[in-house]
Amino acid sequence: MLEIQRIRNHSAKVTERIQAKGLKQAEEIISEVIRLDDKRKEILSNLESLRAENNRVAKTVGALLAQGKKEEAEAAKTQTAEQKTQIKQLEEELETVLTASYNQMVLLPNVPHDSVPVGKTPEDNVVAFQNDIKVTFDFTPVPHWELALKHDIIDWELGVKITGAGFPVYKGKGAILQRALIQFFLNEANKAGYTEIQPPIFINRQSGFGTGQLPDKDGQMYYINEDEFYLIPTAEVPITNIYRDVILESRELPVKNCGYTPCFRREAGSYGAHVRGLNRLHQFDKVEVVQIANPENSYAILEEMCNHVMGLLDSLRLPYRKLLLCTGDMSFASAKTFDMEVWSAAQEKWLEVSSVSNFETFQASRLKCRFRDEDKKTQLVHTLNGSALALPRIVASLLENNQQADGSILIPEVLRPYTGFDRIG
């Protein structure tokens, strides 16, 4: 959530950048937020004055009685009673204003960093890097869903039978490949200094709010009515919420955590050829890296996290590119995001496999996650996270890009110690 001081002190710039993110009502909402904050200050000022006066008058009652001034003492008692009624009314008015202000504030997304290009669609994203790996065939390649069917390693129909569309069943070497990728990603994160976390995959509403999924994506997450729990859309949510209501010491920063979890997304309205096979699922596996950072070096850490993800893709020998997302293609909570996309040789298109984002203080403000600096003052941390990596489209690209003329699929060398085999088929 944005800090009110930032909104008040830089209202024009905040409005402009949030409008660039696609919120047309930004000016209206920000004006209302400032108006409500002015009202809050006015009520608080009146409350403080009235409480001070009430205390002063109350203290006179005993003295007046001691002096035998009963009528004046009774008048003072009446005055304090009336003041208490006024105080209660002001407290109720303050609560109403705070609620109204909160309801407006949660509508505001994070402000894009100045380096984020203005744009409306993915076509306005900027290619920041692309490696030079090219995949060519002397035969006609087939898409991963056909390869998976041929080798009986992923069964979509069985998933439909058990659950529904978007819940594939991995079998045999397909299941082993999944497990191998997870272990490889976790081991590499460990080498990079991340502490592994195995978090719950159910979260409460406070956790969803803390990282910005709620109320923004309320309808996109699976919800368990009886227990009021949400299934996580990413490990970012439970891992970052470890630090909700926590004050860290500056020497502890950055905090580096990683974790593997299944992830769940409703993806309402997703259908058609572009979501066929592993391109878009309701349940998928992902390894996430999360950092809690000092604001002074959070953007250097963002680059470090991007380099970590790119190193994984280099190890897998996949063609990939790094995109700087434009304002209109960013998430609600992000200040700056880089996406990593791999090339799907058979489908002949780019597939997103990672988003690495700096949320600056947006999540920390909701989480009340702070650190104590060298002057013993507390300030909000910056939070960052990234997929390292999401498995479905990595698997799709590995199957398609490594297929051979005889229909078999080569396993990248870096994964063979984990799989125990060097090819499928």
C-alpha positions in Angstrom: 0.0 0.0 0.0 1.3 3.5 -0.8 2.3 5.7 2.0 0.1 8.8 2.6 3.2 11.1 2.8 4.3 10.0 -0.7 0.8 10.6 -2.1 0.6 14.1 -0.4 4.1 15.2 -1.3 4.2 14.0 -4.9 0.5 13.8 -5.8 1.0 14.9 -9.4 3.7 12.4 -10.2 2.1 9.6 -8.3 -1.2 10.3 -10.2 0.6 10.3 -13.6 2.6 7.1 -13.0 -0.5 5.2 -11.7 -2.5 6.3 -14.6 0.2 4.9 -16.8 -0.4 1.6 -15.1 -4.0 1.7 -16.4 -6.0 3.1 -13.4 -8.1 5.7 -15.1 -9.6 6.9 -11.8 -6.2 7.6 -10.2 -6.7 11.4 -10.0 -10.2 11.0 -8.5 -9.0 8.4 -5.9 -5.9 10.3 -4.9 -7.9 13.6 -4.5 -10.3 11.7 -2.2 -7.5 10.1 -0.2 -5.9 13.6 0.4 -9.4 15.0 1.3 -10.0 12.2 3.8 -6.5 12.6 5.3 -7.2 16.3 5.8 -10.4 15.4 7.5 -8.5 12.9 9.7 -6.1 15.5 10.8 -8.9 17.9 11.6 -10.8 15.4 13.7 -7.6 14.3 15.5 -6.8 18.0 16.3 -10.3 18.5 17.7 -10.1 15.3 19.6 -6.8 16.1 21.2 -8.1 19.6 22.2 -11.3 18.2 23.6 -9.6 15.4 25.5 -7.2 17.9 27.0 -10.0 20.2 28.0 -12.0 17.3 29.4 -9.1 16.3 31.6 -8.6 19.9 32.8 -12.3 20.3 33.7 -12.4 16.8 35.4 -9.5 17.8 37.6 -11.4 20.8 38.9 -14.3 18.8 40.3 -12.5 17.6 43.4 -11.0 21.0 44.1 -14.4 22.7 43.8 -16.0 20.1 46.1 -13.2 20.6 48.6 -13.9 24.4 48.5 -17.6 23.7 49.1 -18.6 24.9 45.7 -21.1 22.2 45.0 -23.0 24.0 42.2 -19.8 24.7 40.3 -18.7 21.1 40.8 -21.9 19.8 39.4 -21.7 22.1 36.5 -18.1 20.8 35.8 -19.4 17.2 36.0 -22.1 18.1 33.5 -19.6 19.7 31.2 -17.3 16.7 31.4 -20.2 14.4 30.6 -21.1 16.5 27.6 -17.5 16.5 26.5 -17.2 12.7 26.7 -20.3 12.5 24.5 -18.6 14.8 22.0 -15.4 12.8 22.2 -17.2 9.6 21.5 -18.9 11.2 18.5 -15.5 12.4 17.2 -14.0 8.9 17.7 -16.8 7.4 15.7 -16.4 10.0 13.0 -12.6 9.3 12.9 -13.2 5.6 12.5 -15.6 6.3 9.6 -13.0 8.5 7.9 -10.2 5.9 8.5 -12.3 3.2 7.0 -13.2 5.3 4.0 -9.6 6.2 3.5 -8.5 2.6 3.7 -11.1 1.6 1.1 -9.7 4.2 -1.3 -6.0 3.4 -0.6 -6.3 -0.3 -1.4 -7.5 0.6 -4.9 -4.2 2.3 -5.7 -1.5 0.1 -7.3 2.2 0.6 -6.7 3.9 3.5 -8.5 6.1 2.3 -11.4 9.8 3.2 -11.0 11.0 6.1 -13.1 13.0 3.7 -15.3 9.8 1.7 -16.3 8.7 2.6 -19.8 5.2 3.9 -20.4 3.0 1.4 -22.4 -0.3 -0.3 -22.4 0.3 -3.8 -23.7 3.0 -6.5 -23.8 4.0 -5.2 -27.2 5.3 -2.1 -25.4 7.7 -4.1 -23.2 11.4 -3.6 -23.9 13.8 -6.4 -24.7 16.7 -5.8 -22.3 18.7 -8.9 -23.3 18.5 -11.9 -25.6 21.0 -14.8 -25.6 22.4 -16.2 -28.9 21.2 -19.8 -28.7 19.2 -20.8 -31.8 17.2 -24.0 -32.2 17.0 -25.4 -35.7 15.8 -28.7 -37.0 16.2 -30.7 -40.2 12.7 -32.2 -39.6 9.4 -30.8 -38.7 9.2 -30.4 -34.9 6.1 -31.2 -33.0 4.6 -29.4 -29.9 5.2 -30.6 -26.4 1.7 -32.0 -25.9 2.2 -34.4 -28.8 5.6 -35.4 -27.5 4.2 -35.9 -24.0 1.4 -38.1 -25.4 3.9 -40.1 -27.6 6.1 -40.9 -24.6 3.3 -41.2 -22.1 4.9 -38.7 -19.6 2.0 -36.2 -19.2 -1.7 -37.1 -19.3 -4.1 -34.3 -19.7 -7.2 -36.5 -20.0 -6.4 -38.3 -16.8 -6.2 -34.9 -15.1 -9.6 -33.9 -16.5 -11.0 -37.2 -15.1 -9.5 -36.7 -11.7 -10.1 -32.9 -11.3 -10.7 -30.9 -14.5 -8.9 -29.1 -17.3 -5.6 -27.4 -16.3 -4.6 -30.2 -13.8 -2.3 -32.5 -15.8 -0.9 -35.8 -14.4 2.9 -36.3 -14.8 3.9 -39.9 -15.2 7.1 -41.9 -15.3 10.0 -39.9 -16.7 7.7 -36.9 -16.9 7.3 -37.0 -13.1 11.0 -37.6 -12.6 11.8 -34.6 -14.9 9.6 -32.4 -12.7 11.3 -33.6 -9.5 14.7 -33.1 -11.1 14.0 -29.6 -12.1 12.7 -28.7 -8.6 15.8 -30.2 -7.0 18.2 -28.5 -9.4 16.5 -25.1 -8.9 16.6 -25.4 -5.1 20.2 -26.5 -5.0 21.2 -23.6 -7.2 19.3 -21.2 -4.9 21.1 -22.7 -1.9 24.4 -22.1 -3.6 23.4 -18.5 -4.1 22.8 -18.0 -0.4 19.1 -18.5 -0.1 17.7 -20.4 2.9 15.1 -22.9 1.9 11.6 -22.6 3.3 8.8 -25.1 3.1 5.7 -22.9 3.7 2.0 -23.7 4.0 0.1 -23.7 0.7 -3.0 -22.3 2.3 -3.0 -18.6 3.5 -5.4 -16.4 5.4 -6.8 -13.1 4.2 -4.2 -11.1 6.1 -1.4 -12.8 4.2 -3.0 -12.3 0.8 -3.5 -8.6 1.7 0.1 -8.3 2.9 1.7 -9.1 -0.5 -1.0 -7.3 -2.5 -3.0 -10.2 -4.0 -6.0 -9.1 -2.0 -8.3 -7.4 -2.7 -6.9 -6.9 -6.2 -7.0 -10.6 -7.2 -9.7 -11.8 -5.0 -11.6 -13.6 -7.7 -8.5 -15.2 -9.3 -7.5 -17.3 -6.3 -9.0 -20.5 -5.2 -10.9 -20.0 -1.9 -12.0 -22.4 0.8 -15.2 -21.0 2.2 -15.5 -23.1 5.4 -12.0 -22.1 6.7 -11.6 -18.8 4.9 -8.3 -19.9 3.4 -6.9 -19.2 0.0 -4.7 -21.5 -2.0 -1.4 -19.8 -2.8 -0.8 -18.4 -6.3 2.9 -18.4 -5.6 5.3 -19.2 -2.7 6.0 -15.4 -2.6 2.9 -15.0 -0.5 3.6 -17.3 2.5 7.4 -16.7 2.5 7.2 -12.9 2.4 4.5 -13.0 5.1 7.0 -14.6 7.5 8.2 -11.0 8.0 4.7 -9.5 8.7 4.8 -7.3 11.8 8.6 -7.9 12.1 11.3 -5.4 12.8 14.7 -6.5 11.5 18.1 -5.1 12.3 20.0 -3.5 9.4 22.8 -6.0 9.8 20.3 -8.8 9.0 19.6 -7.5 5.5 19.2 -8.7 2.9 17.2 -11.7 4.0 17.3 -14.4 1.3 14.7 -17.2 1.2 13.6 -19.7 -1.4 10.9 -22.3 -1.5 9.3 -24.9 -3.7 5.5 -25.1 -3.7 2.6 -26.1 -6.0 0.8 -23.0 -7.1 -2.9 -22.5 -7.9 -4.5 -20.0 -10.2 -8.1 -20.0 -11.4 -7.1 -18.3 -14.7 -10.8 -17.7 -15.4 -11.7 -17.4 -19.1 -8.5 -19.1 -20.3 -9.1 -21.3 -23.3 -7.9 -21.7 -26.9 -4.8 -22.8 -28.7 -2.5 -20.3 -26.9 -3.2 -22.1 -23.6 -2.9 -25.6 -24.9 -0.8 -28.2 -23.1 1.5 -26.7 -20.4 1.1 -23.1 -21.6 -1.4 -22.2 -18.8 -2.4 -24.4 -15.9 -4.6 -24.1 -12.8 -2.0 -26.0 -10.7 1.7 -26.0 -11.4 5.1 -26.3 -9.6 7.4 -23.4 -9.0 10.6 -22.5 -7.1 10.5 -18.9 -5.8 13.3 -16.7 -4.5 12.4 -13.9 -2.1 14.6 -11.1 -0.6 13.9 -8.5 2.1 16.3 -5.6 1.4 17.6 -2.3 2.5 16.0 0.3 0.2 19.5 1.7 -0.5 20.5 -1.3 -2.6 17.3 -3.0 -3.6 17.8 -2.3 -7.3 21.2 -3.8 -7.3 19.6 -6.8 -5.7 16.9 -6.8 -8.4 19.7 -7.2 -11.0 21.4 -9.9 -8.9 18.1 -11.9 -8.8 17.7 -11.5 -12.6 21.2 -12.8 -13.1 20.4 -15.8 -10.9 17.4 -16.7 -13.1 19.3 -16.1 -16.3 22.1 -18.4 -14.9 19.5 -21.2 -14.6 18.4 -20.7 -18.1 22.0 -20.7 -19.3 22.6 -24.0 -17.5 19.6 -25.5 -19.3 20.9 -24.3 -22.6 17.6 -22.7 -23.5 17.1 -19.7 -25.8 15.7 -16.9 -23.7 15.2 -13.2 -23.5 14.8 -10.7 -20.6 12.0 -8.1 -20.9 11.6 -4.9 -19.0 7.8 -4.7 -18.5 6.0 -1.4 -19.4 3.7 0.3 -17.0 0.5 -1.3 -18.4 1.8 -4.9 -18.2 3.1 -4.8 -14.6 1.4 -6.4 -11.6 -0.7 -4.4 -9.2 2.1 -4.4 -6.5 5.2 -4.1 -8.5 7.4 -1.0 -8.9 9.6 -2.7 -11.6 9.5 -6.1 -13.2 11.7 -8.1 -15.6 10.2 -11.1 -17.3 12.2 -14.0 -18.6 10.8 -15.8 -21.6 12.1 -19.0 -23.3 11.7 -19.8 -27.0 9.3 -22.6 -27.8 10.7 -24.1 -31.0 7.7 -26.1 -32.1 5.1 -23.4 -31.2 7.4 -20.7 -32.5 6.6 -18.2 -29.7 8.1 -16.9 -26.5 6.8 -18.4 -23.2 7.1 -16.5 -19.9 8.9 -18.6 -17.2 9.8 -16.0 -14.6 8.9 -12.6 -13.3 11.5 -10.8 -11.1 10.1 -7.8 -9.3 11.0 -5.0 -6.8 7.9 -4.0 -4.8 9.8 -1.2 -3.0 7.8 -0.4 0.2 4.4 -1.3 -1.2 4.2 -4.8 0.4 6.2 -3.7 3.4 3.7 -1.0 4.2 0.9 -3.6 4.2 3.0 -6.1 6.1 4.4 -3.6 8.6 7.8 -5.0 7.9 10.5 -2.6 9.0 14.2 -2.5 9.9 16.1 -0.6 12.5 18.9 1.5 10.9 22.2 2.5 12.5 20.5 5.5 14.1 18.1 3.2 15.8 15.2 4.6 13.6 12.8 2.2 12.0 11.9 2.4 8.3 10.2 0.2 5.8 12.2 -2.5 4.0 12.0 -3.2 0.2 10.7 -6.6 -0.8 11.6 -8.5 -4.0 10.8 -11.9 -5.5 11.2 -13.9 -8.6 10.4 -17.3 -10.1 13.5 -19.4 -10.2 11.8 -21.1 -12.0 8.2 -21.9 -12.9 8.2 -25.5 -14.3 5.4 -25.9 -16.9 6.7 -23.7 -19.7 10.3 -24.8 -18.9 9.2 -28.4 -19.4 7.4 -27.4 -22.6 10.5 -25.7 -24.0 12.8 -28.5 -22.9 10.7 -31.1 -24.6 10.3 -29.1 -27.8 13.8 -27.7 -28.2 15.5 -30.9 -27.4 13.5 -33.3 -29.6 15.4 -35.5 -32.0 14.6 -36.7 -35.5 13.7 -40.2 -34.1 11.2 -38.6 -31.7 13.3 -39.0 -28.5 14.1 -36.0 -26.3 17.5 -35.3 -24.9 17.9 -34.2 -21.3 20.2 -31.2 -20.6 23.5 -32.4 -19.1 23.0 -30.3 -16.0 19.8 -32.3 -15.2 21.2 -35.8 -15.8 22.6 -36.3 -12.3 19.0 -35.6 -11.0 17.0 -37.6 -13.6 19.3 -40.6 -13.8 18.7 -40.8 -17.6 19.9 -38.7 -20.6 16.9 -39.0 -22.8 13.2 -39.7 -23.0 12.3 -42.3 -25.6 
